[in-house]
């Protein structure tokens, strides 16, 4: 990207931010001018602009899906409206129209643990409209004491029973409900790397922006919650989800246990998933390539089969304003990655600290690490020149991908946060011949 284009995009992001900040100074009002929190509808808005860049790094060769070694700078912007309507005491519908613009580094290619959760697998220079979420939620109170729930993003303020069932239907993201972590799950507010904000080996159903159609049922009893969901996969890997084709789907189950350790709250979750779709075996792709004297191509050997995986997710408050987290995940590495990224095993963890100690209570600093690995069949495929969803250097000197990320998010006022982000990526796309890469980032986030 040229310097001229970069500054033009950055200027557009700043204009978005300025408009959102001005908008953020206004209260959310109902049609009659009263506080909207007392009405059966709720409206919130957010804007996020992320600018990332890296310098030239060591690279004796590149492939079609490589991170550009010459040094790049890119930005992404998105503006989202969160509009909700209560259809009854426990039934609500939410619609989230969004305008997006921008690109991830190297068109979101070249790193399995990609450095920006705000970068999608598609991009555009000009702003474009989409509708990532349209869903209905129904809560069924069972018994137990009533507990207050604060209003928030896609959430009405309410009082609900401690024991309850929640049903969600429509279009949304699998990770809106599954694999949630209080300290590392929101690229608009905390960490940004894909392998840190989500379990790296969780190959969940999603379109290139991360959303799909599905249904989820949740049952909460005391300190336990059980979740189960079914979601539609795309017809081809990393493709748009269009129409209804339920034969290709993901099933997800998660068990959550809440507890206290030294009178500090914590959670542990176990998740399992299975994908049913037309997908390829890496070994079959390599064998066909060897037989025909060509580069292996997963598109030539796809057939209907299943791919399974699992993840463990832990969060623990260790002191006032200080929390730690960790995730471990793995999947069936014999078959191609379908929707998320090429990670077969992943381990991540880190620390999040609020700014009370330096009299900046609304600021947050975080540091985390992630180690991603490929299976043996996946290594053979990429070493032979194969291409995947995000990676493919044309050859491979394998070594695990290692990522360190740190950020500082400064609250400038009640509506605006400015964050500085730094990531060091060793062995990008598992290739010891390339890198390391230092990725620098600035994030502006405004919301009301």
ChimeraX attribute file (.defattr): number of C-alpha atoms within 10 A of each C-alpha:
attribute: neighborCount
match mode: 1-to-1
recipient: residues
	/A:1	11
	/A:2	9
	/A:3	10
	/A:4	9
	/A:5	13
	/A:6	16
	/A:7	14
	/A:8	13
	/A:9	22
	/A:10	20
	/A:11	12
	/A:12	20
	/A:13	24
	/A:14	16
	/A:15	12
	/A:16	18
	/A:17	24
	/A:18	14
	/A:19	13
	/A:20	22
	/A:21	20
	/A:22	11
	/A:23	17
	/A:24	20
	/A:25	13
	/A:26	9
	/A:27	12
	/A:28	18
	/A:29	15
	/A:30	16
	/A:31	9
	/A:32	7
	/A:33	9
	/A:34	12
	/A:35	13
	/A:36	16
	/A:37	15
	/A:38	12
	/A:39	13
	/A:40	15
	/A:41	17
	/A:42	25
	/A:43	22
	/A:44	17
	/A:45	20
	/A:46	23
	/A:47	27
	/A:48	27
	/A:49	26
	/A:50	29
	/A:51	25
	/A:52	20
	/A:53	16
	/A:54	19
	/A:55	14
	/A:56	14
	/A:57	16
	/A:58	12
	/A:59	17
	/A:60	9
	/A:61	12
	/A:62	16
	/A:63	16
	/A:64	17
	/A:65	22
	/A:66	24
	/A:67	28
	/A:68	20
	/A:69	20
	/A:70	11
	/A:71	16
	/A:72	20
	/A:73	22
	/A:74	23
	/A:75	26
	/A:76	28
	/A:77	27
	/A:78	23
	/A:79	23
	/A:80	20
	/A:81	20
	/A:82	19
	/A:83	19
	/A:84	23
	/A:85	18
	/A:86	18
	/A:87	14
	/A:88	10
	/A:89	11
	/A:90	15
	/A:91	16
	/A:92	21
	/A:93	20
	/A:94	22
	/A:95	21
	/A:96	21
	/A:97	17
	/A:98	20
	/A:99	16
	/A:100	24
	/A:101	23
	/A:102	28
	/A:103	24
	/A:104	26
	/A:105	27
	/A:106	18
	/A:107	20
	/A:108	23
	/A:109	21
	/A:110	26
	/A:111	26
	/A:112	27
	/A:113	28
	/A:114	23
	/A:115	29
	/A:116	24
	/A:117	22
	/A:118	24
	/A:119	28
	/A:120	19
	/A:121	18
	/A:122	13
	/A:123	19
	/A:124	12
	/A:125	14
	/A:126	11
	/A:127	16
	/A:128	13
	/A:129	12
	/A:130	12
	/A:131	15
	/A:132	20
	/A:133	19
	/A:134	17
	/A:135	20
	/A:136	20
	/A:137	20
	/A:138	19
	/A:139	18
	/A:140	16
	/A:141	17
	/A:142	14
	/A:143	12
	/A:144	13
	/A:145	9
	/A:146	13
	/A:147	12
	/A:148	11
	/A:149	12
	/A:150	11
	/A:151	12
	/A:152	13
	/A:153	17
	/A:154	19
	/A:155	16
	/A:156	20
	/A:157	13
	/A:158	13
	/A:159	14
	/A:160	19
	/A:161	18
	/A:162	18
	/A:163	20
	/A:164	18
	/A:165	19
	/A:166	17
	/A:167	18
	/A:168	21
	/A:169	19
	/A:170	18
	/A:171	21
	/A:172	24
	/A:173	21
	/A:174	24
	/A:175	19
	/A:176	11
	/A:177	15
	/A:178	22
	/A:179	22
	/A:180	19
	/A:181	21
	/A:182	18
	/A:183	26
	/A:184	27
	/A:185	22
	/A:186	19
	/A:187	20
	/A:188	21
	/A:189	18
	/A:190	23
	/A:191	30
	/A:192	30
	/A:193	27
	/A:194	23
	/A:195	30
	/A:196	33
	/A:197	25
	/A:198	25
	/A:199	30
	/A:200	31
	/A:201	28
	/A:202	30
	/A:203	25
	/A:204	30
	/A:205	32
	/A:206	27
	/A:207	26
	/A:208	20
	/A:209	18
	/A:210	20
	/A:211	24
	/A:212	24
	/A:213	27
	/A:214	23
	/A:215	19
	/A:216	21
	/A:217	18
	/A:218	19
	/A:219	17
	/A:220	18
	/A:221	15
	/A:222	11
	/A:223	12
	/A:224	15
	/A:225	18
	/A:226	17
	/A:227	20
	/A:228	20
	/A:229	21
	/A:230	21
	/A:231	27
	/A:232	29
	/A:233	32
	/A:234	26
	/A:235	22
	/A:236	17
	/A:237	22
	/A:238	23
	/A:239	16
	/A:240	17
	/A:241	19
	/A:242	13
	/A:243	10
	/A:244	12
	/A:245	12
	/A:246	17
	/A:247	13
	/A:248	20
	/A:249	21
	/A:250	25
	/A:251	19
	/A:252	22
	/A:253	19
	/A:254	21
	/A:255	18
	/A:256	21
	/A:257	15
	/A:258	15
	/A:259	15
	/A:260	11
	/A:261	11
	/A:262	9
	/A:263	10
	/A:264	13
	/A:265	15
	/A:266	19
	/A:267	20
	/A:268	18
	/A:269	22
	/A:270	20
	/A:271	21
	/A:272	19
	/A:273	21
	/A:274	22
	/A:275	24
	/A:276	18
	/A:277	24
	/A:278	19
	/A:279	24
	/A:280	22
	/A:281	22
	/A:282	28
	/A:283	20
	/A:284	20
	/A:285	24
	/A:286	25
	/A:287	14
	/A:288	18
	/A:289	20
	/A:290	13
	/A:291	10
	/A:292	9
	/A:293	9
	/A:294	12
	/A:295	18
	/A:296	27
	/A:297	21
	/A:298	23
	/A:299	15
	/A:300	13
	/A:301	17
	/A:302	19
	/A:303	12
	/A:304	11
	/A:305	14
	/A:306	16
	/A:307	20
	/A:308	19
	/A:309	21
	/A:310	22
	/A:311	24
	/A:312	20
	/A:313	22
	/A:314	22
	/A:315	24
	/A:316	23
	/A:317	23
	/A:318	16
	/A:319	13
	/A:320	10
	/A:321	14
	/A:322	18
	/A:323	21
	/A:324	22
	/A:325	23
	/A:326	23
	/A:327	27
	/A:328	21
	/A:329	24
	/A:330	25
	/A:331	24
	/A:332	17
	/A:333	24
	/A:334	18
	/A:335	24
	/A:336	27
	/A:337	28
	/A:338	26
	/A:339	22
	/A:340	23
	/A:341	24
	/A:342	28
	/A:343	29
	/A:344	25
	/A:345	24
	/A:346	26
	/A:347	22
	/A:348	24
	/A:349	22
	/A:350	22
	/A:351	21
	/A:352	24
	/A:353	21
	/A:354	20
	/A:355	18
	/A:356	14
	/A:357	9
	/A:358	8
	/A:359	9
	/A:360	12
	/A:361	14
	/A:362	15
	/A:363	19
	/A:364	21
	/A:365	20
	/A:366	22
	/A:367	20
	/A:368	22
	/A:369	21
	/A:370	25
	/A:371	22
	/A:372	25
	/A:373	25
	/A:374	25
	/A:375	18
	/A:376	13
	/A:377	19
	/A:378	25
	/A:379	20
	/A:380	19
	/A:381	29
	/A:382	27
	/A:383	20
	/A:384	21
	/A:385	21
	/A:386	27
	/A:387	22
	/A:388	25
	/A:389	20
	/A:390	24
	/A:391	24
	/A:392	29
	/A:393	26
	/A:394	19
	/A:395	20
	/A:396	21
	/A:397	15
	/A:398	18
	/A:399	18
	/A:400	18
	/A:401	24
	/A:402	22
	/A:403	26
	/A:404	19
	/A:405	22
	/A:406	20
	/A:407	22
	/A:408	22
	/A:409	24
	/A:410	19
	/A:411	18
	/A:412	12
	/A:413	12
	/A:414	12
	/A:415	17
	/A:416	20
	/A:417	20
	/A:418	19
	/A:419	22
	/A:420	17
	/A:421	24
	/A:422	18
	/A:423	22
	/A:424	19
	/A:425	23
	/A:426	22
	/A:427	21
	/A:428	27
	/A:429	35
	/A:430	28
	/A:431	23
	/A:432	17
	/A:433	17
	/A:434	23
	/A:435	20
	/A:436	20
	/A:437	21
	/A:438	18
	/A:439	21
	/A:440	17
	/A:441	21
	/A:442	18
	/A:443	24
	/A:444	22
	/A:445	24
	/A:446	28
	/A:447	22
	/A:448	21
